[in-house]
Amino acid sequence: MAPPMPPAQQEFPSTVHSILSHVSKFGRDLWRRLNLVDRLASAAVLIYALLALFGLAERGVPGIAMLRIAVIAAAGYLVVRGLLWTRAQWLWSMRNQLIDLYVFLAVVPLVLLLAMGALSLYLLYWHFGAYLLYADLQKRMDQVESTADTLITAYALESAASGAGAPVGPVTAPPPRREAFFAAAQENFPGLKIELGAGQELLARGSGGRRPRFEGLVEDHGTLKLRAVTARRLLNGQEIILSAEVPVTPEFVATLGPQLGPVVVVIARAVQQARPPPFFYRSRGSMLVPVRQVQAADRALPPRQHWFDFRVTGFVRFDAVNLADVSNPRPAVPVIVRYTAWASQINGLLLALVGEWGGIAVTALLVAGAVFLAIEIAAFAGSISLTRSMTRAVDDLYQATRYVESGDFSHRIEIRRRDQLGALANSFNSMTASVATLIDEQRQLQRLEHELTIAREVQAQLFPTEKPAVQGVEIEAVCRPARVVSGDYYDFLPLGPGRLGLALADISGKGISAALIMASLQAALRSQALFNSRGPGSTAEIVARLNQHLFRSTSADRYATFFYGVYDAQTRRLEYTNAGHPPPFCITGEKVQRLSVGGTVLGLFDDRSYESQVIEVPPGSLLIAYSDGLTEAEDPDGRELGEQRLLDVALRMRQETARAVLKNVLEVVDRWTGPVEQMDDITIIVARF
């Protein structure tokens, strides 16, 4: 038999199935809302999209022209329908209208402005790097031409002195008194080839003037070369021609644009076909397909200078003469030189041209940009705040009218601002309070008869209705009362950005009296936590005040065990105080820490001092806090569940989610107690950090 799947693998198929079911349900609901015309228009657009996906829309399918017309009409119809739906559903809310307005007036222009600035900067770097490559390669061509001019002058003087005719053939030895120059040229241009009497056909492609000459790139059977051809007429009427060429090899490419990163020289050819090839260059209205490329093997991109240093890839095109078809007046072989560099490299070159003044200009530009961005952010934040205050007031009034419409006159609008909207909310509250008073006088007898039910509903409202939204904290909690109302109490207190208060209490006794003490404890805790929630020992101070509150407001036989902790997501620390409560577990890997530091129970003794402790909560830690009703749960034989069994379950589930841990603990308790009636309230808090 195959081994059982791990829990994570068991949850994955169920998660996928849940997502698919939600998508299917949304599709069915949307399809039911569409009328016949909507469905026909959607079907036409879908059919054409499938044809285009498989490449059938361009192959002369019968009726494709009529289908295109139908699709255009259907798309226009669906756009109009979408706009009408947006106006009727989305734009019905004033908040959504203001959101759309701010998006189109603030967010979109700012994003476009930043995008244009980034593109402009990228284009500047691209063109500057391409210019450096172009200038470097043009400089090499000029040097080759200068070499050819110097050597042909030397050969012309030698021929005039000797009276010999124009020399012809490859040059293996330098002319007289040009040995040092010839050696330097061969050193600067590895593979330099000098030939006399060659290159006549290229002179027609060169520049005019007193002496015909040619310089540029040539392509000879797949080999790219820098070539210069020059001619000079001797006194005897003969013409001497000299050709100098340097092959474009990886060694030559390694010397191009030394300030940049890797440089690749690509020989391409133009193609014309309906479907573009997998990789091509678009230049001057033509598709260019790479045929051969030359690249230096040991030239790599240096490490980036900082986190926002971006990569710049640029191209520059040259035209090479095809020696196989040199009579063609148009350049036949496109040559693309591609480079890659970091923005910091090009930026350094730009600033080096202007010296120290360039740094001042860049600093001023950055300062102006930062001020502009700060102003935009402040304006955007202010507009959001104003929008929230206006739309919240309108939404509060709308929701309040819905409560009144349903017969609930107890709802009160929270007055957040002391302005006209606040006065309107106060008037509405006064009106609903007057109406509620008249209705309450009629329902007084019914409320007395259903006191227990009302107490349960009130207590349910005291527990947190929403999970706290603190980054890095997953929390689950449950309270199972032994009777209709519970004497246990748990709470989550949002204490500011990244701070969360956790409270768990067990009131002595059961029923309505314990529930009332619980409500008093909750009110006192929230009041104290809001005004004293920071600083070392704050949890101990709050617990000490709660002890005085219970001691002075309850009878001598009433007390409560209490645990209170404050977690800080930024420091990953938990400060807590335990007032006689069962110590919670903090599990990190195999390490178990019991949180027992604090003092005695609340409400028995006045002026008691309490201690607090701060613990580190590493990522992956698991916190389990519980009331004694959990460990004292009895099986049919009267045995208690015990702390050790709970700890064993927690260690076994320490890698699972908070929801899974809570579910497993409850299942263990249910299996342990079986049909035995629950004698005490059970409350559990599970937090995964």
N, C-alpha and C positions, 0 to 999 in steps of 0.2 A: 504494500500500500504506500502511496506517495506521501511524503512528509507534509504536515500542514504548512500553509503559507504564512510568512511573518505578518504581523499586524499592519505594517506599512504597505505591503503588497496587497493585503486584503482591502485596505481603504482606497487604494488607487482605482480599481475597477468601479467601486461604488461612486467615487467622485466623478469619474468620467461619465458614468451612467446618469448621475444627477445633472451634470452640465448639458448632456445631450437631451435629457428630458425637458429641461427648461427651454432650450433652444427650440425644440419641437413644439412645445406649448406656445411659445411666442409666435412661431410661424403659423400655427393653426389659428390663433386669435387674430393675427394680422390678416390672414386669408379670409376669415369670416367677415371682417370689417370691409373688405373690398367689394365693390359692386361689379357688375358684369363688364363694364367698360374698363375699369381698373385692371381686372384680371386679363382681359384681352391685350391691353397695352403692355402689361408686365410680361406676358407670354411672348409678344413680338420682340421686345428688347432682349429677353433671355435667349430666344432662338438665334438672333443675330449675333449676340455675344458668343454663343457656342460655335457658330460658323466662323467667326473671326478668330476664336481661340485655336481652332484646328486648321486655320489657313484656307478655309473654303470660300470666304467672302471675296477673295480676289481671283478665283479660278473660273469665273464665268458660269456659276451655278444658275440654272434656269429660274427666272423670276427674281434674281437678286436685286435688280434695279427697283422693282416694285416693293420688295421687302425693305430696302433702304428708305424709300419714301415713307412707308408705313412706320418704320422705326423712328424716323425723325419726328413724325406727327405724334407717335406714342410717347416719345421722350418729352416733347413739349407739353403734352397733356399731363404726364406724371409730375413734371416740374411745377406746373400750375397747381395741381392737386396738393403737392407737398407744401407750396407756399400758403395755400388756404388752410391746410392742417396746422402749419406753424403759427399762423395768425390766430386760429381758433383755440389751439391748445397751449403752445409754448408762450406766445405773446399775451395770453390772457392775464398772466401774472405781471404785476407792476415790477416786481423784482427781476423777472426775466427780461422785461423791456429795458430796464436800466443796465442789466448785464450786457445785453446786446449793444446798447449805446456805448458803454465804456470799452467794449471789445473793439468796436469799429473806430472809435475816436481816439483811443489811447493805446491799447495793446497792439493792434494790427500795425498802425504807423510806427510804433517803437520797434517792433520786430522787423518790419521792412527796412527801417533806417539802420538797425544793427546789421541786417543781412547785406544791405548795400555797402555799408562800410567795410564789412569783412570781405565781400567780393572785390571791392575796389583795392583793398590792401593786397589781396591775393593776386589780382591782375598786375598791380604795380611790381610786386616781387617777381611774377612770371616774366613780364616784359624786361625788367632790369637784368634778370639772369639770362634771358635769351639774347639781350643786347651784348652782354659780356661774352657769350659764346660766339656770337656773330663777329664782334670786333676781334676776338682772339684768332678765329679762323681766317678772317680777312687779313689780319696782320701776318699770319703765316704765308698766305698767298703773296702778299707784297714782298715778303722776305725772299720767297722762291724767285719771284720776278726780278728782284734786285740782284740776286745771285746770278741769274741768267744774263742780266745786263752787264754785270762786271766781267763775267767770263767771256761773253761775246766781244766785248771791247778789247780784252786781252788777245783773243784769237785774231781779231781784225788787225791789231797793231803788228802781231807776229807775221801775218800774211803779207802786210804792206812792206815790212822790213825785209822779208825773204823773197818777195816777188812771187811766191807760190800761189796756187789757186785756192779756192775756198775748201777747207777741210771737211771731210764727211766721215761719219761713223761714231761709235761709242767712245767716250772720253774715259780713259783709264788713268791718265797722268795729267796733272795740272799744267796750265800754260806757264811760260817763264815768268818768274817774279810774282807768281800767284799761289805758291805752294801753301803758305800759311792761311791765306783766305780760303783755298779749296779744302784744306783740312778742317778749318773751323766750320765751313758749310756742311761737310759730311758729319761732323760731330753734332751740329744743331739739328740736322735732318737725317736721322737714320734711314738708310736705304735710298739716299739721294742718287739719282741716275741722270747723267749728263750725256746728251747725244747731239752730234753735229749733223746738220742736213735733214733732221727729222722734224715733223710737226707742221709741214707746209700746209696741210689741209686745215689746221686749226687757225692759221693766220687770218683766214677769211671770216672767222667767227669773232676775232678780236677787235680791238679799237683801232681806229684810223690814225692819221697823223703822218709825220715825216718818216717814222719807222713803224711798220706794222708789228703788232705784238698781240699776245693772248695770255691771259692768266685766268685760272678758275679750276673747277672740279671737272674731272673726266671719269667716265666709267668704261673700263676695258675688260669685257668678258667677266663681269662680276667683281672686278677689283676696282676700288675707288682710289683716285690719285689726285694730289695737288700738282697742277702742271702749269708751266710758264714757257711760252715759245716767243722768241724775239728774232728779228732779222736786221741785218746791216749790210749796206751796199759798199763794196770795196772800190778802190780807185780804178782798178782795171775793168770795172763794170760788172763784175761778178757779185753775187749775193750770198752772204753767209747766214745760215739759220742755225740757231741753237735751241735745244729743248731741255728743260730741267723739270724733273718730276719726282714727287715724294709719295710713296704709297701710304694710304691711311691704314695703319696697322694698330693692334692693341697698344703697342708702345707709344705710337703717335697720339692715340686717343687719351692715353694716360696723362699727357701734358696739356690737354685742352682744358680751359677753365679751371685752373688749379684751386681757385677760391670756392668752387662749387663741389657738389658731391659726385656720385657716379655719372658718367657721360656715355651715351650710347649713340653711335652713328648708324642709321638705318637706311639701306638702299631699298626703295620701294618702286612699285609700278602701278599705273592707273588701271582700274578695271571698271567695266560697265555691266552691271547685272541687276536684275529686279530685286533679288533677295541679298542683302548685304552679307559679307563674310563674317565669321566669328570675331575677327579683330581687324580693324582698319583705321586709317587716319582720314579725316575729312579736310581737304585743303583745296582752295580755289574752285569749289564746286565739283570736285572729283573725289572718288573713293580711292585711297592709296593702300595697297596691300604690301606688307613687309616681305622683301625677298631675301635680304641678307643684312646682318648687323655686325658691327665691330664694337667691342667693349673691352676696356681694360680689366684684367682679371683681379688685380690687387687693389682696386679703388673702391672703397666702401663709404657708406654714409656715417659720419661721426655721431657720437651720442648727442641726444637733444639737450639743450641748455636748461630748459625749465618746462614746467607742466603744460603751459599754453604755447609752447614752441611747435608750430605745425609744419607739415611737410609740403614743399612746393615742387611740383613737377611741371616743367615747361618744355616747349618745342620751338625750334627755329628751322625754317626750310631753306635749302639751297637747291639750285638746279645744276645738274652735271651734264656734260656733253657726252652723248653716246658715240663712242668711237666706231661702233659697228654701223652707225648711220650718221656720220659726221656731216654729210651734205644737207641734212634736214635743218632748216634755219631755226626750228623751235627746239628748246631743250627737251630732251626725251626722257631723262632719268631724274625723278625727284629724290632728293637726299634730305632726310629729317634727322636733325641732331636733338636728342632728348637728354635732359639733365634732371637730376633730383637733388634737392638741397633743403636744409632747414631754413625757416624764416629768419632765425637768429643770424645765420651766416650772411644772408642777403642784406639783412638790416645792418649788420656790421659794415658791410661794404658801402652801403648808402651813407651811413654816418661818417665813415672814413673820408668820404669825398668832401664833406663840409666842415670836418673838424669838430672842435668843441662847441661851436654854435649850433650844430645839428642836435646835440644832446639837449640844449636848452629848448629848442623848438619842440622836440619830442616830449620833453617833460611838460611844457606848456600845453601841448595837445592832449596828453594823458590827464592832466589836471582838469582841463576844460571838459573832456569826456566824462571824467568822474563826477564833476559838478552837475553836468547835464543828466547823467544817469541817476544821481542822488535826487535831483529835483523831480525827475520823472517818477521815481519810486515813491517819493513823498506825496506827489500829487495823486498817484494811483492809489496809495494807501488811504489818503484823505477821502478820495472819491468813494472807495469801498466802505470806509467807516460811515460816511454820510448816507450812502445807499442802504447800508444795513440798518441804521437808525430809522430811516424813513420807512423802508419796507417792513421792518420788524413791527413798527407801530401799526401800520395798516394791516399786517397779517394778524397781529394780536387782536385787533378789533374784529377782523373777519372770523377768527377762530372763536372769539367770545360770543359773537352772534350765533355761530353754529351750536355752541353749548346752550345758549338760551333757547334756540329753536328746538333743541332736543329735550328741554325741560330742566336743564341743570343750571340753577341760579347761584350755585356756590362758587362758580369759577370767577376768579379775579384776575384782572389784567395787571401785570407787573409794571409799575411806573418807574421807568428808567431815566426819564429826562424831565426837567422842570421847565417845560415850554408849553406851547399850545397843544401839542399832541399829548403831553403828559396830563394837562388839564382835562382834555377830552377823555382820556382813559380813566381819570379819577371820577369824572361825572358818570361814566358808564358803570364803574364799580359801585358808586352810590346808588344808582338806579337798580342794579341787579341785587344789591344788598337789601334795599327796601322791599323789592318783590319777593326775595327769598325769605325775609322775615315774615311776611304775610302767609307764605306757603308753609313755612316751618311751624307756625302756630296751628295749622290744620293737621299737620302730620306728626305732631308731638307724641300722640298716643301710639302711633305705629312705630315710631322710633324707640319708644320705651319697650315695646313688645319685642323688637328685634335688636335689642342691645348687644347681644352676643355676636350677631352677624355684622353689625356695624363696627364693633370692636375689631373683628377679624379684617374687615375691609380697610379700616384705618391703619391697622398694623401692617398690612400688606403694602400700604403706601410709604411706610417708614423704611422699608428695605430698599436698597438701590434698584431702580427700574432699568438702568442702563449700565453696561460695563464701562469701566474707566478707559479713556483713550490716552494711554501713556505709552510712548514708544518703547518697545522692548519688553513689555509686560503683557502676558496673557493670563487672564484671571477668570476663575469660575467659582461660584459659591451656591450653597443651597441651605435652606432651613426647613427641617421636618418637625412641625410641632407635635407634641404628644397629645395635646387637646386642640380645641378649635383655634385658640390663640397661643402664641409661644412666649416663653420667658427668655428665650435666647435672642441675641441681637448681633447682627453684623452690618458693617457699613464700609463704603469706599468714599474717601473725601478727596476731591481734587484740590490740591494746595498750591497750584501754580504750574507753570511749564515744567514738565518732567518730574513732578513731585506728586506722590500718591499716599494718602493715609489709609491704613487698614485697621479696622476695629472689630473685636469679637468679644461678646460678653455673655454671661450666664447669670440671669437673675434668680435669686432664691425663690422657691415657690413656683406655682403655675397659675394659669388662668388669667383673668382680666387684671388682677392686681399686679401680677408680674409684667403683663403687657403695658400697664400704665407706667410702671417704673422704667420699663424699657424705653418708652416714649420720652420720659423725662431725661433719661440718660443720653438718648440720641440728641435731644435739643441742646443739652449742656455741652456734649462733646463737640457738636458742630460749632457752637458759639465759641468755645475755647480754642478750637483748632483754627478758626478763621482769624483770631486775634493773637494767637501765640503758637505759630507752627514752624518757626525757624530757630536756629541756634542750637548749640550743644545742650543736651538735657531738656529740650523742650517737651519731649514725650513724658518725662518724669513730672515736670511742672503741671502739664495738663491732667495727668492721672491724679496728682495730689489735689488739684482743685475739684475734680470729679468726686474724689473721696469725701471732701468737705460738703459738696452739694448733696450727695446721697445721705450722709450722716445727719445733716440738718433738715432734710425734706422727707425722710422716711422713718418708720418706727425702728425700735432698737433691734428687732428680730429680722430685719431686712438687710440684705447685703448682696453683692454681686462680684463674681470673678470677672476679670477684665484684662484683655491684651490689646495694646495699641502700638502700632509701628508706622513709621514714615519712611518710604523708599524714595531715594533720589536717583533718577535714571542717568543723570550726567556723571555722578561720582560712583554709581553702582554700590551704594551703601544703604543699609537699613538700620535706622535707629528705633529701638523699641523699649517698652516698659511692660512687664508682666506683673499684674496685681492678682496673685493667687490663682491664675488660670492654668489649666494643663499646658505644659510647654509645647509650643509648635515645633515642628521639624523643619530644619533648613538643610536640604540634601544637595551636596555638590559632588558628583561622581559617587564614590564609595563613602565619602565623609558625611557624617550626620551630626548636626549641631542642634542642641535643644535650647530654645530661647526661654530661659527661666529667670533672668535677672529682673528685679523689680521690687516687690514688696508684698504686703498682705492684701487681703480682699478689700473691696470698697464698701464703705458705709458702716463698718463696725466701730472704728476708732477715729476720733477727730485728730487733726494736726499730725497725721502720719506723713513721713517723708518717703519718697520712692527713688529708685535708681533707674538709670537708663544705660543701655549698651549699644554700641555701634559695631556692626559686623559688615564685612565685605561680602558682596553677593556676585560671584563670578558668573559670566554667561553660561547658561545651561542649568542654573540652580533651580531647585524646586522647593517651594514653601507650602507646608500643610499646617493649617491652624484648625482646631476643632474644639467642640464642647465635650464635657465629660459624658454626655449621653451617648457619644459614639463608642468610647472605650468600655463603658459600663453596660452596653447592650448585651442582653442575656439570651442564651440559647434555651431550648426546652428543658435542659437539665440544670438550668440556673447558673451556668458558667458565663463569666463576662468575656467579651471579645478581647479586651486587654490592649495595652499600648504596643506590645511586641508584635502582635499580629498586624496591627495597623502599620507599623514600621516595615514589616516584611512586604506588605502590599506596596508601600511607597517606594521601597528600594527596587522591587521588581518592575515597577512602572516609571522609574525615574527619568527615562528617556522619552516618554510619551507626552502628548499635549496635556494641558490642564483639564480640558474637557474629558479626555480619555481616562486620566487619573481619577477624577471625581466620579465618573461613571463606574469605574472598576471598584472603588472603595464602597460605593453604595450597593453594588451587587454583592460584594463580600459580606456587608452587614445584613442584607436581606437573606442571603443563604445561611448566615449564622443564626439569626433570630428565628427564621422560619415563621410558623403561625403565631409565635408569642407576641402579645400586645406590647407596643412600644411604651416604656414607662417614663422616659425622659425625652426632652427636646434634643434633636440631633442637628448640629450646625457645622458645616465644613466650608473652609476657604482654601482653594488650591491656586497658587500663583506660580507661573512659569516665567523665569527671567531669561 
